[in-house]
Amino acid sequence: MIMRPGQPLLLPANPLFIWASLLGALLINMLPVGRNPWQPDVLALVLVFWSVHQPLRIGIGAAFVFGLAMDVHQAALLGQHALSYTALTYFAITIHRRLLWFTVPSQAVQVLPLFVAAHAIELAIRMLAGGIFPGTSLLLAPLFEAALWPVVTVVLLAPQRRAPDPDENRPL
C-alpha cells in the first residue's frame, strides 16, 4: 500500500494485544453503571477500529460472538447486538481501504454513519420485539462514539508506533 507523506511506519499488530483490547472493551461495556441510551458502546468502537486496521484478524465471526456475549449480559433479545455488531463489522471491512487514506478526524466523520446504522438496527429489533422507545437521547450515542474515534486510534495504535529516533540498532 502506498503511504501518505508524513504517515508513520507502524509495527505489525500483536494478536494478543488485539484480543486483549477487545476483551477489555467487552468488560467496559459490562461494568455495572447502568445502561443509558446515550452511553457509547465501547465494544462496537473497538470492533470497528480493529476491523478497519486489521480486517484479516478480526472478522464478522468475532463480532457475532461478542454480540452474543453482550446480548446474554444485558438480557436483551438474543441476536440483537450480534446482528448489529455483525453489520457494523461488515461495513467497516468494506470501507477499510478507503478510510485509511483520510486523517483521523475525517475518519471519525466517516464512521459516524456506521454507528448510526448499528444503533438503528438495535432499536428496530428492540421495537419489533415489543420494547419501549428509549427516547431521543439514543441519538447521542453514535455522536459520542464518533467523537471517541481519535482517542481510540491514539490509544490502540500506540504499541505499533516505531521509535522516532533511529540509530544503528533501529535503522527505520
Stockholm file with secondary structure:
# STOCKHOLM 1.0

chainA/1-172         MIMRPGQPLLLPANPLFIWASLLGALLINMLPVGRNPWQPDVLALVLVFWSVHQPLRIGIGAAFVFGLAMDVHQAALLGQHALSYTALTYFAITIHRRLLWFTVPSQAVQVLPLFVAAHAIELAIRMLAGGIFPGTSLLLAPLFEAALWPVVTVVLLAPQRRAPDPDENRPL
#=GR chainA/1-172 SS CCCCTTCCCBCCCCHHHHHHHHHHHHHHHTSSSCCCTTSCCHHHHHHHHHHHHCTTTSCHHHHHHHHHHHHHHHTCCTTHHHHHHHHHHHHHHHHHHHHTTSCHHHHHHHHHHHHHHHHHHHHHHHHHTTCCCCCGGGGHHHHHHHHHHHHHHHHHHGGGBCCSSCCSSCCC
#=GC SS_cons         CCCCTTCCCBCCCCHHHHHHHHHHHHHHHTSSSCCCTTSCCHHHHHHHHHHHHCTTTSCHHHHHHHHHHHHHHHTCCTTHHHHHHHHHHHHHHHHHHHHTTSCHHHHHHHHHHHHHHHHHHHHHHHHHTTCCCCCGGGGHHHHHHHHHHHHHHHHHHGGGBCCSSCCSSCCC
//
